[in-house]
Amino acid sequence: MAQEGSAPAARMIMDDKNNPYASNGGYAANVQFGATPAASTQPGKDLIKDTTTASFAADVIQESRQQPVLVDFWAPWCGPCKQLTPMLEKAVQAAGGRVKLVKMNIDEHPSIAGQLGIQSIPAVIAFKNGQPVDGFMGALPESQVRDFIQRVGGKGEDDAGIAEALAAAAEARAAGDPTTAAEIYSALVEQAPETLEAVAGLAELLFEAGNVQGALAILDGAPADKKDAPVLSAVRAKISLAEQAASLGEAAEFERRLAADPRDHQARFDLAMIQNAEGKRMEAADNLLAIVKADRTWQDDGARAQLLKFFEAWGPTDEVTLAARRKLSSILFS
């Protein structure tokens, strides 16, 4: 779990099985950074794994010939280990592949620690080219953990590291794992706050989990000169559209009205708003397009204006945006 006071990282709290991002009334909620060693089974976690005495040679010695590997020696009874390990995982994720983290439970596998002369834990040893090259003992502050990883892994190509981290977050979201995606986005927001894709991604996850205030707080925390960037405006538009739809009621009422009178443009417009909020984007677009085709003057071309707001919320490269734009062009220029 993220350390208390690790501002400005976005925080999330796992106080509800069905809503891992429930608001705690603060900046956001507490992010659950894999406090247990099982995190390596999740998407985007290939940088972090557990090892055993039998697999140590492959996981650490051989792997360190490809890139630096940090070995975290810990034990379940070790209080400082529970503080350090989540910080290590977070920093390794944010480093975007410049180092890997391997965790070894010395209660179950004591021999390697003994061979390396480790007398107290937590202890972190960095390996390069098959050899230990650096390390520290004790639970360091988060800033010093980041400095250590930079010293071992080098600064690297920051843009490439960020891109890899964003790709890992996208992979986690696609796999239905918003918690892992939120961890990665949160680390980027804290350590590279100018990464607007991370700001937008974290805000969107909070919004999707029902924490609207947390999402808005994340957006408001973006760099002042970038608050109106399209990627952030898209999330704000999505939030605004959802709030409008929530005030309209149930779709069935508007469907009944349309069955009685297909020319009831207001019913069709309101139904489109609800459909968009329900994720039925093509249906929503088609209803607005039907209004545009029937009567461009309705509500001062309000259907087309609303469709453009949908496009902003969905993003310019979204497949539904592209398809609806083609249909709109066909109507306008036919």
N, C-alpha and C positions, 0 to 999 in steps of 0.2 A: 504494500500500500504506500502511496506517496507520503513522504514525510510531512508532518505538520509544519506550516510556515514556508513551504517550498514555493512561494509565489514567484512569478505570476502563473504557474502551471494551472491549467483548468482542473477542477476537482470534481469527483463524482462519488456518490455513496451507494453502496450495494445494500440498501436497507429494505429491498422489496424484490422477491424472486422474479416478479414479472416486470419490474421497472428498475433496471440497474442504474438508471440515471435520474432517480427522483431528486427533486430540488431540495436543498437544505437551507434555502433562503440566502445563501451567500453568493460569492462570485460565480461558482457553479457547484458541482458536487465533488466527492472524493474519488479519484481514479484508483481502481484496484490494479496496481502493478503486481503481476504474478508473485505473490509473497511465498508461494510454495514452489518447489522444484519441478512441478509437473507442467510448467508453462511451455516447455519445449514441444508439447504435442499440438499446439495451436498454430494456425496459419501465420506466417510472418515470423515464427519463432525459431527458424532454422539457425539463427545466430546463437541460440542458447540451448544447452542440453545438459543432461546429467551423465556422469560417467562412473565406471566401476574400475576396480583394480585390473580386471581382464581387458577392458576396452581403453584403458588410459593411453596406451602406446598409440593406438589409431586415432583416438579423439584429440589427443594433445600433441604428442611427439610428432607424428606424421603430419597432422593438420597444420601445425605451426610452421612447417616448411612452406606452406602456401600463404599463410597470413598469421599475424600474432594471435595467440590464444591465451586468454586469462583463465586461471583455475581458481575457483572460489572454494576454499576448504571450510566446511561448516558442519554443524551438528544441530539436531532438533532442540536440544536443551540450551543452546547458546543465544542469549538475548540480543547481544550486539549483532549476531549473524542475521537475525530477523530484521534489523535496521539496515544493514549494509547490502544484503542480497537484492532487495527491490531497487535500491539506487544503482547498483551495478547493472541490473537488467535494463533499467530505463536508459542509462547512459550508453550501453552497448547498442540498444535499439536505435537511439538517436544518432550514433556514430555511423549508421548506415552501411555496415559491412566492413569497416576498417579493422575491426577485431571481432573475435568470437569469445563467448563465455561458456566455460565448462564447469559444472558444479559437482563437488565430491563430498559426500557425507562420510566424515571420518569415523563415525561410530560403526558404520557398515563396512568401510574400506579404509582401515588405519595405516596400511603398510606404506603407501605412497607418501603420505604426510610424514611418516617416520623417516623414510629415506631422504626426504628433503630437509629434515631437521626442523620441522615446524613444531613448536612447543606450545603455541597458544592460537586460538581462533577468535574471530574470523581472520583468515590469512588469504591473501590474493597473490599469486605468483604468475608473472607474465612469461610466456615461452615464445621464442622465435628461433626458427631453424633447428628445432629439436632441443633447444637449451633454455633453461631459465635465465632471464635477462634483467628482471626487475620485479619488485613486489612491495607489499606493505602488510602490516598487521593492525588489527583494530578497525573500528567503524569510523572511517573518515567522513568529514562533511561532504555534501554532494558536489560542491564546486571542486574539491580536491580529487574526488573520484573522476570527474570529467577531465581534470588536468592530467591525471595519471593515464587515462585512456588516450588522450591526445599525445602524450609523451611516448607511449608505446606504439600506438597505431599511426601517428603522424596526423597532421591536419588533413592531408588528402585533398581530394577535390570536393569541396563542400557542396557544390551544386549536385554532383553525382551522388553524394551521400544522402542528401535530402530527397533526390529523385527516387533512390532505392527505398528510403523509408516511406515515402508516399505510396510507392508501388506496393509495399508490404501492407500498408493500411488498406489500400483498395482491394487487395487480395483477401484480407480478413473480412471486409464488408461483404464482398461477393460470396464468401463462404458462410455467411450468416453469423459472424463472430464480431459484433459491434464492440465488445469489451476490449479485445486486442487492438482493433482499429483505434479506439479512443485512447488507449495507452500510447500508441505511436504518435497520434496527432497531438496529444497533450505534451509529450516530450519535445516535439518540434515547436509547439507554441511557446514553450518555456525557453528553449535554447536557440530557436531561430524564429522569433516572433514576426519577422517580415515574410515568412512562408504563408502566404494568404490561403493556399490550398489546404493547409493544415488547420488554419483558423476556421475556414468555411466548413471543412469536414467535421471538426469537433462540434461546431455550432449545430450542424445539421443532425448529428447523432443525438445531441441533447434534445433538439426539437422533436425528432422522431420518437424519442422516449417520453415525450410529454413535458419536458422541462423547458418551457418557452423562455422563462426569465433567465435561466442559465445560458440558453443559446444567445439571447440578446446581449447578455453580459460579455460573452466571448467575442461577439462581433464588435461591441463597443470598445473592447480592449485592443483592437487592431491598431497598428501605427496610424497616427492622426492623418497623415498625408495619403493613406490608402484605404480609408474607411468606405469610400464610394467605389472601390474597384468592382468590376462586374461580377467576379466570383463571390464577393460578399453581398452585393446587391441581390444576387439570385437567391441567396438564403433568406434575406429579409423579405423578398417578394413571396417566397414560399410560405413564410410565417404569416404574412399579411393575408394571403389568399385563404389559408386554413382558418384564420380567425373570422374572416368574412363568411366562409362556408358554414362554420359552426353555428352561426346565428340564424341560419335559414331553416333548419329543421330536417325532416326526412325526405329522401328522394321520391318516395312513393306518392307523396302529395302532388309533386310537380309532374310526375309521370301521369297521374290521373287527370290533371288539368290539360295536359297535352293530348291525351286520348280523346278528351271532350272537344278540344279546340287546338288543332295543330298550329294555328296562327298565333297562339298565346306566347309571344316572344319573351315576355318576362318570366314565364314559367320555364321556358327552354333555357334562358340565361341562368336562372337560379339553379336549375338542374345541372348545368355545365359546371357551376361552381362546386356543387356537392360532388359530382363525379371526379373532378380534379382532386379534391381532398381525399377521396377514396382510392386514388391511384388509377382511376379509369381515364387516363389522359386522352386517348384517341377519341373515346366517346364524348368527352368534354369538348375537345376541339371540333368534332363534327357538329355538335349542337350549335356552337358559336358560328361555325361556317354556314350552317343552315340559315341562321338569322341574317348574316351578311349577304347571302345570296338572295334572300327573300326581300330584305328591306335595309339598304345601306343607311337610310336616314334615321332608323330607330335609335332613340336615345343618343342622337348626335354621333352616329357610327360607333355606339358603345360596345357592340359585340366584337368588332375588329380591335378596338382599343383593349378590351379585356383579353382577347386572344394574344395580343402582343405582350401583355403582362404574363400570360402563361409561358410564352416563349422565353421571357427573361428568367422565370423561375426554373424552367426545365433545362435551360442552357442552350446555346446556339448549335451545338453539335449533337444534341439528343435526337434519336431517330424519330420520335414523335414530332418534335419541333420541325425537323426537316420535311417530314411528310405533310404536316399541316401547312407549312409555308408554301409547299408546291400547290396544294389545293387552294390556298388563299390567292396565290398569284393567278391560278387558272380562273378563279371567279372574278378577280379585279380586272384582268386584262383580256377576258373572253369577249 
